[in-house]
């Protein structure tokens, strides 16, 4: 399996955003980080994907302000600012040609961690 990297953005704003490494296709780890079943929010015209709790609204999870603001920042010209992310967020890359999850863009990881 291929090792991929991404950004883990905890919902709790007191906890740091972390760079994480996982085996590509290890959906159990993604479920563990997110806290349950997940869905993917694709970013138009950007190579990032946001993994969020699929049942965030049903579980009444709190808003992930940092994850939401990052999504809005990447989609500023697309008027996607109606979408609000709930719970923990994992940012990875878009799937490759055969559907395997890829790493988040390293420049995005570096930029977010430098804030």
Buried (B, 14 or more C-beta within 10 A) or exposed (E): EEEBBBBBBBBEEEEEBEBBEBEBBBEEBBBEBBBBEBEBBEBEEBBBBBBBBBBBEEEEBEEBEBBBEBBBEBBEEEEBEEEBBBBBBBBBBBEEEEEEBBBBBEEBBEEBEEE
